[in-house]
Amino acid sequence: MRASVIQIAVNEDESVEARRRRVAATVREQAGADLVVLPELWTTGAFAYEEFGREAEPLEGPTYEAMAKAASDAGVWLHAGSIPERDPDGPLYNTSLVFSPSGDLAAAYRKIHRFGFDKGEAVLMGAGSELVTVRLPETTLGLSTCYDLRFPELYRGLVDAGAETLVVSAGWPERRRSHWTLLAQARAVENQSFLLACATAGTHAGVPQAGHSIVVDPWGEVLAQAGAGEEVLTVEFDPGKVAATREQFPALKDRMLGLQPPRRP
Ligand SMILES: NC(=O)CCC(=O)C(=O)O
């Protein structure tokens, strides 16, 4: 299976519309890949909080349309990263979109763990509550977004739902780059899954982005990692390695569920 992880620079000197056109053209260039992955909130930047409301779109808005067309033009499964979604009956959501090679929406995932503690995304957006998997011919994707990477129970839920390839769409800051690589490897090795994590490059809202998108195999080995700038990371991997790893080293079968909390003295 061939995947292209497109690490996009989000800088304020480019309009959202220009970036949308540029990203669509880059997706089209990936014809021949099976799966293409984009980062989190690449229209606005994940830290450009003031832009969320201004650039929010309905689910089937301009980014949806441009990405659906790019997926069908290229004939690829496209994880189109996330958009600030304006729900007509609710708050904004940080919503990832996945399109099939015919350009149909295969899944939408509203980010569950919002970043910012008591400010930023955590107060500006609503939290999703549903795990989302997507069945591809070769593998089952488990979807997640950026800060979700810090919450291992989410990935266990995805694995229990059949995920074999974990996808993380992110806008991760340079300041915590060491966490990014460490957590990506941890989530892959503990869940005996492939992990494809796509981050943004550039600087927006004064926050330098980490880049360093990464692909990890079920044994925790890094198959490919980008540098700091814009880059298309292309990897070939064998989805059959998930079942083989889980069979040869069946640690997932040794999970002890329903542990009792410590007794109070
Ligand atoms: N966009 C995000 O979710 C940022 C997450 C982050 O900066 C971190 O977990 O550290």
The ligand as a Gaussian input file, in Angstrom:
#p B3LYP/6-31G(d) Opt

LIG

0 1
 N       -3.566000      21.375000      17.870000
 C       -3.317000      20.660000      18.947000
 O       -4.095000      19.821000      19.334000
 C       -2.005000      20.948000      19.624000
 C       -1.607000      19.887000      20.619000
 C       -0.345000      20.237000      21.345000
 O        0.225000      21.284000      21.123000
 C        0.186000      19.281000      22.314000
 O       -0.463000      18.275000      22.607000
 O        1.301000      19.538000      22.828000

